[in-house]
Amino acid sequence: MMKALIVEDERMAQAQLSRLLAARFPDIEVVAATPSVRATVDFLATNPPLDLIFMDVELADGECFEIFRQVSVKARIIMTTAYDSYAVKAFEAGSIDYLLKPISEEALARAVNRCRERLAQPAPGIDIEQLLAAVAGPARKQYKERFLVYIGEQIIPVQAPQIAAFFSEEKSNYLYTFDGVRYLIESSLDALEDELDPERFFRISRGVIVSRQAVLSVSRHFSGRLRATLSPAPPFEPTVSRARVEDFLKWLE
């Protein structure tokens, strides 16, 4: 039986990963889930060695890399993150594998199987200086990855990769997911434009911001504008304003 730890500050993400592991890998026992750097360091320092750790990059009290500064980690590591650049650099710096959120069952299976193959070999440990050098690079802005939506009296976090678009309608602002559901949000599009990763999102007009993954095609529209075809089909007109056409086409490239 493999002993595993989930290091994740979002309870829903903890629960989802635990369910996926239980369904696909009955020989993996999740012994605990920790939400922060401090809790993880305390757990690793006071418990028997583990075989595998699923570790989110962004934790409640900082980045997971601080864990390796404070305690020796001998288990195999699978990084979980919504940041592509983080994932690739962490992998190149010596982490066993990484998973991009939202985590699919197929990607989880590939990562776990690769770790299983390596369990017969001594774990090399984490070279913290090499890892920190790999992820440091030039100073970069941290973009918002979670957005709060309102359903009656409930407030629910939605991850950036789940979002197809943001739009304004009748003085209200909405988030539109790849599931085809729209949710009321408090942030204005002006505020969102500064908080969103420009590699992932583009403001095509005063009232619409779209995800790159939602854009299926574009076609010429009247007055020098473009009409974007999105998937799922949105409850608004996805027209690229004339002033933004050139930048939008460069962004699509």
N, C-alpha and C positions, 0 to 999 in steps of 0.2 A: 504494500500500500504506500503510495507516494503522499507525503505530507506537504500541503501547500498553504500559503498565506496570501490573502488579497489585501493590497494596500490601495485604498480607494476612499475618497471623502464623500462620495455621493451614494446614499443608501440604495437608490434604485439601480445604479450601476453595479454595486456590490451584489445585490440580489440577483440581477440578470446573469452575471458571470457565474455565480454559485449554481444557478439553475442549469446553465449550459454545461458546466463541468459535471454536475450530477447526472445529467441525461446522457452525456457522451462518454464520460470517463469515470465509471464507478470505482476504479482503482485509485482515484485521487481524492484524498480527504482534505477538505478545507478546514484547517484547525482554528482559524481566526480571520477576522477582517479588521484592519486598523485604518483610521481616517486621517492620520497626521504623521509628520516626521517624528514628533516626540513619542507618540504611542507606538510607532513601529520600532524605534530604537529601543524602547523599554521592553517590548515583546521579544525582540531578537536577543537582547542581552540576558533575558531571564528564562528562556525556553530552549528545549533541545533543538539541534540543527534541523533545518527544513530541506526538502528536495527542490522545491519550486516556489517562486514568488512572482505574483502578478502585481506589477507596480505602476500606478498612475504617476505621471510626471508632476501635475499640479495638485498639491495636497492642501489641506485646510490651513496649515501654518507655513507653507513654503514649498519649494521644489524638492522632489524625492532625492536629488543628488546629495543633499545634506545628510541623508541617512548613512551614506557610505563614508562620510567624514567622521561619523561618530561611533560606528560599530562595524566589525568585520562581517561581511556577508559572503557566505560560501555557497549558498543555494544558487541554482540556475535562475536567471532573471528573464521575465517577459515583460517588457515595457508596454503600457497601454496609454495611448495619447490621441488627441485630436489634431496634433501638430505634425504634419508630414516631415518638416525639416528636423524637428526634435527626434522623431523616430529613426530616421535614416542615420543621423549623426550618432545617436546612442548605439545603434546596431553596429556601425563601423568602429565605434570605440570599444567594442568588446561585449556588449550585452548579447545574450543568446538570440533573442528575437524581439519582435515588437508587434503590437496589434493596434490598428487604427480604429478609433471609435466612429460610429457604433460598431461593436464587435459582432462579426457573423460566426455562425457555428463552423463553417468551412475553414475560415481563417484561424479560429481557435484550434481546430483539430490539427492543422498544419504546424502551428507553433508548438503545441504540446508534443506532437510526435517527434519533431526535431529535438526537443529537449529530452525526450525519453531515450532517443538514440545516443545522446551524449552522456546520459547518467552513468554509464559504465566507465567513463573517463573522469579523472579528477577535475573538479571545477576549477578554472583558472583564477577565480576571484576577480574582483573589479578593480582596475587601475583607476582610482578616483581622479588623479591628476590628468590622465589621458582623457577620461570621460568629460571632465569639466572643461578641458581645453577644446574638445570637439563641439560641445554645445554652446560655448561662450561666443566665439566669433565676434563680429561687430555688434555694437549695441543695437537692439531691435525692439520695436514696440510690441507690447503684449496686447493682442486683440481679444475682444470679448468672445467667449466660447459658450456661454450659457445665457439664456434669456427667459425672463419670468412671464408667464402668460396667466390670464385670469379667466376662470370658469366659475361663475357664481361667486361663492365665498372661497373657492379653492385657488391656490397659487401654485403653478406647476412649472418646473424648469424644463426648457427645451434646448437641446444641443445644437450648435451651429450647423453640423452636417445634416441635420434633419430639416433644415429650413430651405424652402425653394425661393421665397421672396418675402419682402416687407412692402406694405403699401398703405396709402392713406385713402380714407373714404368718409365723406361727410364729417370732417373735423376729428375723426378717430383714426388711430393707427393700428395696423394688424400685422401679425406674423402668419405666413402661409406655409404649411409643411408639405413634404413630399407625399404625405398620406392624403393630401387634398383637403386638409382641415385648416380653417383660419381661426386665430385667437387674438383677442384684444390685448394690446400692450400699452404701456404708459410712455415709452420713449418716443420722441419725435424722430422723423427720418433724418433731420439735420444732425441730431445727436448720434443716431445709429451710424451715419456715414463715417463719422470719426472713430467709432468703436469697432467697426467691422474690418475684417482682413480683406484688403483690396485684391488679393489674389483669388479670393473666393466670391466676393460680392461686388456688384457695380450698380451705381445709381443711374438708371437709364432715363429718368425724367424727374420732375419735382416730386411726384407722388409715388414712385416705384423704385425699389432696389431689388435686383435679381441675383440668384446664385448661378455661378458658371455651370454647375451640374444640371440646372433646370433648363438651360437654353438648348433647344433642339435645332433651330435654324432661324435665319433672319431673311427678310425680304424687303424690297424697296417699297416705300410708302410715299404718299404725296407730300409736297413741300420739303423735299430733301430729308425726310425722316425715314426710320426703319421700323418695321413691325417684327417683333420677336415671337417665335412660336415656343412656348414653354411646356414642359411636362412635369407635373400635371397641369392641365389647362386651368388658368387662374380666373378668379372672379373679377378681373379688371382688364383693361386694355394695355397690353405690354408694348407700348410704342416708345421707341428711342427718340428723344428730342433731337432736333437738327444740330444743336450746339454740342451734343455728346456723341454723335455718330462716329467721328474719327477715333476718339479715345475708346469708344466701345469696341470697335472692330480690332483695334490694337490689343485690347484686353482679351478678346476672344482667342487671339493667336497664342 
